[in-house]
Amino acid sequence: MSKIRCRTFWLLPLAFIVLLADQSRVRADDLIEDHGFLRVTINGRPARLESLTVKRANVSERLPIALITHGKSANPGKMLDDHATDYAGPARDLARRGWLTVVVMRRGFGQSDGPISTPVSCQTTSLVERFTADADDLQAALESISQRSDADPTRIIAIGVSAGGAAVVALSARNPANLAGVINVSGGLRMRQCPEGNELVAAMRHFGTTSHVPNLWLYAKNDSFFPPELVERMDSAFLDSGGNVKLVMFESIGEDGHSMFRSWQGRTKWLFEMDGFLRFRKLPTWQQQDVSALMAKFKAADRSRAFFESYIAAPTEKALARSSSSQYWFRITGHKAIESARDAAVKGCQKAKPAEQCSIVMENDNLVATTP
């Protein structure tokens, strides 16, 4: 579960406003979400995969595809209790960056058909077949999503966490048409009480021999599943065999860095790294020139740039409150619902400035008011 955090900002010279500047009030339906199923064909056999699709409500053009896939619980009995909606937070983060975001549950998880096509155990000597089967599910999902009238299949990224991170690496080894990049967050596969390490390194070496898709690998030093030494071995194996990968090793995140994909603290870090990866490849996300244009419009001092960037990059749901007469700002990010983010931002601001009236000026990327 994502933790809720707040930050305060003092003496900012001007109001901060992004994206929908002509909107007097944020719409409750600024995103469209659909929890359902993808009907796919995998190795000649039909299957249903549970999915969550999220996109902006105020766009009519075709949107590039961001595919998100999950990890594997250490407890096999919990695999059916994981659902696509559990990943709504990161899916909304991507949707608000301009993507048609689809979370897909692979076979054997949630309400997707099952069982897992290639189970593994402590006696498994190679993980290549398992990750290849996971990539079968992802490729089939992309083929289905690409048929949507609102999808632009010429621009695709795939994002995976834990076992899903290894799955998107395996997908990259196939070099699917128009797959512009993959983001592997805390990727790999661990089984309780089993020897681990060499099989993962060997699998990454195998996939690196054919992968030409840019990879971004994101890990934390306090990942209880995959320590830095193992990650560095995996990275070297992938690079040495010909793969294209940028590795980012964060300092410790929370109690266990392996949970950074959905946690508030983790999302503030990996989303920022992902944004740079996307900008370099001219893929949808916020741009530095957008920040500069906004700052110029409001005559904001250069010292405010970090504030502008941090709010844009922060995980949703988020809100920004300002006091009525002073230059006091209060920001809340990473809530499950905009209503609670809004209330918390006003209350936090009001607590700090009890003699003044506080009001919301931003909700997510939308202007609520230019003055409190």
MIPA-602123 format. One record per residue (C-alpha): y, z, x. Coordinates in steps of 0.25 Angstrom, whole numbers, plus 5000, padded with zeros to 4 digits. Each point is the difference from the previous one (the first is absolute). Example, Ala and Ser with C-alpha at 12.3 -4.5 7.8 and 13.67 -1.06 7.14 Angstrom:
BEGIN
498250315049 501449985006 
//
This chain:
BEGIN
500050005000 501449965005 500950125004 501450004995 501150025010 501550004999 501149975010 501550034999 501149915006 501450055003 501349935002 499649864997 501349914998 499649924988 498949984989 498749935003 499649894991 498949905002 499449874993 500450014985 501550035001 500349944987 499050094992 500750124993 498750084998 498749995006 498949944991 498850084997 499249885001 500449955013 498649985004 498849944993 498750065002 498649954995 498850095002 498849914998 498949915006 499949885009 498849914996 499549945013 498949935006 499450065013 498949925007 499749924988 499950124991 501050054989 500650145001 501250084995 500950075009 500950114995 501549975003 501450044999 501149905000 501550035002 501249925000 501550004997 500349984986 501349925002 499449885008 499549874994 499649925013 498650015007 499950125009 499250015013 498850085000 499750145006 498650044999 499750155001 498650065002 499550145001 499250095009 498750074998 499850144996 499250095010 499350054987 499249884994 500050074987 501549985000 500049855001 500049984986 501150094997 501049925009 500849904992 501049895002 501150094993 499950105012 500749905008 501249974991 501050065009 499849915012 499849884990 501450034994 500650015014 499549865003 500349944986 501550055002 500049925013 499749884992 498549985000 499049984989 499250125004 498550024996 499250125003 498549965000 498850095000 498849945007 498650004995 499450144998 501350074998 500850054988 499749914988 499649885008 498649944999 499050065010 499450055008 500649985014 499449875005 499750055014 499850155001 499950065014 499450135005 499850075013 499049905004 500949884999 500249945013 501149904996 501250014990 500349855001 499149974987 500650114992 501549965004 499649854997 499550044986 501350074998 500849885004 499249924990 500550094989 501549985005 499849855002 499549994985 501150084995 501149915007 499349884994 500250064986 501450055002 500449875006 499749934986 501150094993 501249924996 500950115006 499449995014 500449935012 498749985008 500749945012 500550145004 499050115001 499850135007 498850104999 500250155002 498850095001 499850155003 498950075007 498749924996 501049904994 500749985013 498849965007 499749904988 501449935001 499749995015 498749934997 500749914990 501049965011 498849955008 499849894989 501449955002 500249984985 501049894997 501450064998 499650145004 501350045008 499650135005 499150134998 500450145001 498950105003 500450154997 499050105007 498949894999 498650025003 498750074994 499550145003 498750064994 499850155000 499150065011 499849865006 500349955014 501249915000 500949925008 499249895007 499649934988 501549994996 500449955013 499049895000 500449964986 501449995004 499649915012 499249914991 501149984991 501049985011 499349885005 500449914988 501250074994 501349935001 500850074990 501050105005 499550154998 500850124999 499250135003 500650134996 499450145003 500450145003 499650095011 499550114991 499049904993 498850094998 499149874998 500549915011 500650075012 501049935009 498949975011 499149934990 501249924994 500449965014 498649955003 500049924987 501349945003 499649965014 498749944995 500849924989 501049955010 499149975011 499149914991 501249924996 500650074988 501550024997 500450144998 501150105001 499650145000 500950124996 499650145003 500850104992 500250145004 499350104991 500249984985 499850124991 498750085001 499149875002 500649875004 498949934993 500650024987 501449945004 499849874991 500350074987 500750135005 501650004999 500150035015 499049895004 500749904991 501350025006 499449965014 499149894997 500949934990 501149995010 499049945010 499549904990 501449964997 500249965014 498749935000 500449924988 501449975004 499549945013 499249904992 501149974990 499250074989 500650074988 500650145003 501450065002 500849935011 501050055010 501049904995 499950064986 500350135006 501249955007 500549924988 500050134992 500750085010 501149905002 500249994985 500250154999 500750015014 498950105005 500150055014 499049955010 499550155001 499549984985 499049895004 498850105002 500350054986 500049874993 498749965007 499350134997 500249994986 499649864998 498750025008 499750134994 498850014990 500249994985 500250074991 501450045005 501450044996 501350025006 501050104994 501550035004 501050114997 501249974992 501150035010 499450025013 499249915009 498750074998 498849924998 498650054996 498749905001 498650024995 498949905003 498549994998 499950054986 499049954990 501049974989 501449965000 500450114990 499550115009 500749945012 501349994992 499950144995 499750065014 501149925006 501150054990 499450155001 500050005015 501449945001 500550104989 499450125007 500749965013 501449984993 499950094987 501549984998 499949854999 499449904990 498849925007 499549874994 499049895004 500649885007 498749935004 498650004995 499049925009 500849885003 500949994988 501450044998 500250114989 501550025002 501049985011 500750134997 499450134996 
//
